[in-house]
Amino acid sequence: MPVVTSPDFDDHPERPLLDRLEEYYDAVPRHGARVENHGPFTLFVREGQGWPFYARPVREWSGPLRAADVQKVRARQRELGIPESFEWVAETTPTLRAAAEESGLVVHEHPLMVLDPGTPAADVDGGSGDVSVRIIGADDPILPGALAVPHLAFAEPGTHVGLAGTPQLAEAIDARVADGSVERAMTRIRAGLTAVAAAVEHGSVLSAGQHQPLAGVSEIVGVGTLPAARRRGLAGAVTAALVADARSRGAATVFLSAGDDDVARVYARLGFRTIGTALIAEPAE
């Protein structure tokens, strides 16, 4: 049985693809999380250190979605000391938004984009003869930098040229080493659960991102450029490298969630098209 949907979803032209993404969304966190069932929700609880997970609608749920159900999961998240976060796709579970907002959460929208199997892969071009773009192995010395750059990028969101540059990168690298991020990434790379790409200039990482392959599907995540190095086409080059690598691993479906419409336009130039809206609900800041 599918998650509760609107009647229109039964005839949605992208339903087979969206159903495939739902299977992926449910499967990927299980490699690093404990799963708790809470009525209409599955709560993924991070095992060990790392980026915390979230709650999602149960794929087989066929009943209503109420604010009280959201509140129960939020209470459990507070009990566990993890973020009160929910993620889902608007077109697949349209009734959840009202329940989340009634519970007091703020809902953020992100264009959900896919690169169709027949779409030619973009050329991997770093935009400069001094920039190389490559997939990084677990033992590559630039891996810490590739994990640090997106943190600086997301701290200054948008596509404008920002302030953080190579002086700030060294501190961010130290933080990623100290919190275990580098060691965890090495383990996932060796297990084939994550691939990392980076644009490198004179030994310094300027842009990086990841994809997570599983059963013929892969999501591109965490693509970010050092704010001071923006507007050079680096994120596009990194994304193209990730697409090429995902396809080489057998991923017929490659997708991502763009930060906003401006970022979505960047990905559209690489051949990605919007098929829906990814939603994230969390408490107001």
N, C-alpha and C positions, 0 to 999 in steps of 0.2 A: 504494500500500500504506500502511495506517495505521501509526502508531507501535505498538509492542508493547503490547497491552492485556490485561486479564483477560477471560475468556469472558463475564463478566457485563456488560462494557462494550458488547458487541455489541447487547445488549438494553436498554441504559440509556435511560430515557425522554428524557434530555437530550442524547443523542448528536449529533443534527444541530446543535444549538446549540454544544455543546462543540467539534465539528469546525470550526465557523465561527470560534470564538475561537482555535483553533489556527492557522488560516490568518492571522488578524489578528496574533497573537503573533509569527509568523514574518516577516510583511511589514513591520510598523512599524519595527523597528530598522534595516532596510536603508536607510532614508533618511539615516541619520547614522553608519553603521558599515561597517567592512570585514568581510566574512564569511569565516571559516575553517571548513573541514570537518574534523572529527576523528572519523571512524567514526560512532558513533551520535549524535554531538553536533554542533550548529552553534554556533560561538563568534562572537559579535558583538563587534567591537573598535571602540571609539569612534574616529572620525576627528576629530582636533582636540580642543579642550577640551570639557568638559561632563560630565554625570553618566555614569559608566562603565556599560557594558552587561554582559552575562552570557552563559552558555551555556545552550542549550535542547536537548531531544531533537530529532533530525531527524524531520520529519513522515513521511518515507517509510521510516524504518528498520523492519526486520522481524526483526532478530536480538535476541539477549539484551543486557541491560544489566549490566555488571560493574563492580565497584569499581576494577579496573585501568583501565577506560576513563575513569572519573571522574578517577583520579589523573593520567592523561596530560594531560587538559585542564587540571587544576590546575597541572601543571608548566609548561604553556604560558602560563597566566595569570600565574604568578610570573615567567616569563621576560620577559613584556611589561610587568610592573609594574602589572597591573590586579587588581582584587579577584577572589578565588577564589569566584565566585558562580554558582549554577545556579538557574533558575526553570522551573517546569512545573506542570501541573494533575494532581492526584492521580488523578482518575478516568480521565484519558486515558493516563497513563503510570505505572501503579501500581508497577511493578517498580523504578523509579529510586530510590525512597526508601531501600530496603535497601542498594543499591549506594552511594548518597551517604553514608549513615551508616557503612557499613563502611569507606569511604575516610577517615573521621574528621571529616566535616562535620556540622554541627548543622542540623536541618531545622525551619523555622518554618512554622506553618499560618496561613492567612488565608482567611476566608469569601469565596468567589467568588460575586458577586451580579449579577443581571441585572434590568433593567427591561423587561418584555415590551412589544412594540409597542402592544398595546391598553390598556396601563395609562395612565390620565390623568396628565398632568404635574402635579406639585404647584405650588401658588401660590408665586411668588417673594415672600417676605415677610421683611424684615430684622429683624422683631421690635421695631422702634422707628421712630417718625416721623422720627428724625434719621439713620437708616441708609438708604443707597441701595445697591442691588445691581445691577451691570451687567457686561456683557461689555466687556473692555478692548481698545482698538486698540493697534497697535504703537507709536504716538507718544503714547499717553496718559501724562501725567506721573506717574500713580500706578502704572504698571507695575512699577518697581523695588520698591515696597512690596508689591505683590501677589506678587512672587517671593520676597521676604524673609520674609513672615509664616509660610509653611509650615515654613521652616527652624527658626524659633523654636518652632513648635507641635510638631514632631517631636522637638525636644530635650527637651520636657516631655510625653511621651506620655500618653494617657488622655483622659478627658472632664472631669476635675476642673478647677476654676479654679486657674490656676498663677501664677507670679511674673512672667514676662516680659511687659512692657507696652510702651507707646509709647517710653519712654526707651531700651529695648534695640532697638527697631525701627530707629532711625536708624543704629546701628552695623551691623545686619544688612543694611540697604540698601546702605551703603557697600561691604560685602563682596561683595554680588551684582554691583554695578557693577564692582568691581575684578577679579573673576574672569571677567568676560565673560558672565555669565549673562543680563544684560539684553540685550546685543547679540544673543546667540543666540536668545533668546525673540522679539525683534523680527523676526528673519529667518524663524523658523518661523511666526509669526503671519501675516506677509505672504504666505508660501507656502501658507497654509491647512492646515498640518500640526498646529497647536496653537491652541486658543482658551483665553483666560484670563478668569475671572470674579472679581469682588471685591465685598466688602461694605465700604462706606466710610462713615465718620462724621466729620464736621467735617474732611474732607480727609485723614484717616488711614485706612489699610487695616486692618481688624480681622480679616478672614477672606478666604481666596482659594483657588482651585483651578484645574485645567485639564482639558480633554478633548482627545483626539487622534483626529480623524476619518479614516477610511480605508475606502473601498469599502463604504459602508453600515453600518459598525460604528464605534463610538467608545468608548474607555475613559476614564473619569473618574479622574484621578490627582492626587495631591498636595493634596487638600483639607485645609486646616488653619486653625485659629483662633488668634489671639494668645492665649496662655494666660490672661492677665488678663481677657480679654473672653469667656471661655467661658460656657456655660449660658444663652445668649441666642438660640439658634436660628439663629446666623449660618451655620454650616457647612451646615445644611439649606437655607437660602436660597441659598447659593452653589451647592450641588449642583443645586437646582431650576433655577437660571439656566443651568447647564451643560447639563442635560438638554434644556431648551427650545432652546438654541442648537444642540446636536447634532442634534436632530430637524429643526430648520430647515435644516440642511445635508444632510439626507437619510439620517441614521443611523437605521436601523430597529432595530438592536441597540445598546443602551447598557449598559455593564457596569462593574464596579469590583471591587477587592479591598479588603475592610475590614481595618482594623488588627487588630481582635480582635472577640469576640462583643459587647462593649458598644457598639462603634462600629457593628457590623452592625445592632444594634437601632435605631440612629438612622436608618440607610438604609432599614430595613424600613418605617419610618413614612412614607417617601417613595414606597413601592411596590416597592422592590427585593426580590427573593427570592433565597435561596441555592440555587445549582445544583451546587456542588462546592466543592473546596478548592484554593486556589492555594498552592503550596509554594515556599519559598526556602531553599536550602542554602548555608551559608557556614561558615567556620572559627569555632570557639568563641572568644569574646572573652578 
